[in-house]
Amino acid sequence: MNIRFKSRNMEVLRLQQQLIELTNSLFQEGFLDDQFTQIQMLQDEGNPDFVQEVVGLFAEDSERILSELTKALEMEPVDFKKVDAYVHQFKGSSSSIGAQRVKAVCVDFRAYAETENKEGCLQALQQIKQEFFAVKSKLEALLQLEQQILAAGGSVPMME
């Protein structure tokens, strides 16, 4: 067996193992739920960038909503119905991609908006930003690993 082929195979195996470990940790730590697995299952040869596109749209949409939420909470008086609508929208997009921890913070955030608790909303906004940017960076790492595996001539292992 050719040495270069063997070392490339080892590299692919190492990257695949990293991907499996990262994916498992995202589920174990509650960042993602089964909805993300459903999205992965929709990716195929006909649409090889599906997950990357969905994650990209989620990130763009989320950053826009976070910006709007920040502005809405800076207004005097705060329009809590508007805040609630943004949080509801954010909860929906988080739910559709499987961002479990972001979705959970949205539930608390909506409770603060319903009771017109500005301080609670501001705290929830910080928490939601923290959870969103954490899951976004983890998803970017996951997608980057997938790209490295494909570039090395391997295939992305499917999770059970």
C-alpha positions in Angstrom: 0.0 0.0 0.0 1.2 3.4 -0.9 2.5 5.4 2.1 0.8 8.6 1.1 -2.5 6.9 0.7 -2.1 5.2 4.1 -1.3 8.5 5.8 -4.3 10.2 4.1 -6.5 7.4 5.3 -5.2 7.9 8.8 -5.9 11.6 8.6 -9.5 11.0 7.4 -10.0 8.5 10.2 -8.7 11.0 12.8 -10.9 13.8 11.4 -14.0 11.5 11.4 -13.3 10.5 15.0 -13.1 14.2 15.9 -16.3 14.9 14.2 -18.1 12.0 16.0 -16.8 13.2 19.3 -17.8 16.8 18.7 -21.2 15.9 17.5 -21.8 13.6 20.5 -20.6 16.3 22.9 -23.1 18.8 21.3 -25.9 16.4 22.1 -24.7 15.5 25.5 -24.2 19.1 26.6 -27.7 20.0 25.3 -26.6 22.4 22.5 -28.4 20.3 19.9 -31.4 18.0 19.9 -32.7 15.4 17.3 -34.0 18.2 15.1 -30.4 18.8 14.0 -30.1 15.1 13.1 -33.2 15.5 10.9 -31.6 18.4 9.1 -28.4 16.3 8.5 -30.5 13.5 7.1 -31.9 15.8 4.4 -28.4 16.4 3.0 -27.4 14.2 0.1 -25.4 14.2 -3.2 -28.1 16.4 -4.8 -27.8 19.0 -2.1 -24.3 18.5 -0.5 -24.3 22.0 1.2 -27.8 21.7 2.8 -26.7 21.7 6.4 -24.2 24.5 5.8 -26.9 26.6 4.2 -29.4 26.0 7.0 -26.8 26.8 9.6 -25.9 30.0 7.7 -29.5 31.1 7.4 -30.1 30.4 11.1 -27.0 32.5 12.0 -28.0 35.4 9.8 -31.6 35.4 11.0 -30.6 35.0 14.6 -28.1 37.9 14.5 -30.8 40.1 12.9 -33.3 39.2 15.6 -30.8 39.8 18.4 -30.1 43.2 17.0 -33.8 44.0 16.8 -34.3 42.7 20.4 -31.5 44.8 21.7 -33.0 47.9 20.0 -36.5 47.1 21.3 -35.2 46.8 24.9 -33.4 50.2 24.6 -36.7 52.0 23.7 -38.6 53.9 26.3 -41.2 52.7 27.0 -40.3 49.1 26.0 -42.9 47.6 23.7 -43.0 44.2 25.4 -45.4 42.8 22.7 -42.7 43.5 20.1 -40.0 42.0 22.3 -42.2 38.9 22.8 -42.8 38.6 19.0 -39.0 38.7 18.4 -38.3 36.1 21.1 -41.1 33.9 19.7 -39.5 34.2 16.2 -36.1 33.4 17.7 -37.5 30.4 19.6 -39.0 29.1 16.3 -35.8 29.3 14.3 -33.8 27.8 17.2 -36.3 25.0 17.5 -36.2 24.3 13.7 -32.4 23.8 13.7 -32.3 21.9 17.0 -30.5 24.6 19.1 -32.0 23.3 22.3 -30.2 25.6 24.9 -31.1 28.7 22.9 -34.8 27.5 22.7 -34.8 26.9 26.5 -33.6 30.5 27.2 -36.3 31.8 24.8 -39.0 30.2 27.0 -37.7 32.1 30.1 -37.3 35.3 28.0 -40.9 35.1 26.9 -42.1 34.8 30.5 -40.2 38.0 31.4 -41.7 39.8 28.3 -45.2 38.7 29.3 -44.8 40.1 32.8 -43.1 43.2 31.3 -40.0 42.6 33.5 -37.4 44.7 31.7 -34.6 43.7 34.0 -35.4 40.0 33.4 -35.6 40.6 29.7 -32.2 42.3 29.7 -30.7 39.4 31.6 -32.3 36.9 29.3 -31.0 38.8 26.3 -27.4 38.4 27.6 -28.0 34.7 28.2 -29.6 34.2 24.8 -26.6 35.9 23.1 -24.2 33.8 25.1 -26.0 30.5 24.1 -26.5 31.6 20.5 -22.8 32.5 20.0 -21.7 29.3 21.7 -23.9 27.1 19.5 -23.0 29.1 16.4 -19.2 28.6 17.0 -19.7 24.9 17.7 -21.8 24.4 14.5 -19.1 26.3 12.6 -16.4 23.9 14.0 -18.6 20.9 13.1 -19.0 22.2 9.5 -15.3 22.9 9.2 -14.5 19.4 10.3 -16.9 18.0 7.7 -15.2 20.2 5.0 -11.7 18.9 6.1 -12.9 15.3 5.9 -14.3 15.8 2.3 -11.2 17.7 1.3 -9.0 14.8 2.5 -11.1 12.4 0.3 -13.2 10.9 3.1 -16.9 10.8 3.7 -18.8 12.4 6.5 -20.0 9.7 9.0 -23.7 9.8 9.7 -24.8 9.9 13.3 -27.4 7.4 14.7 
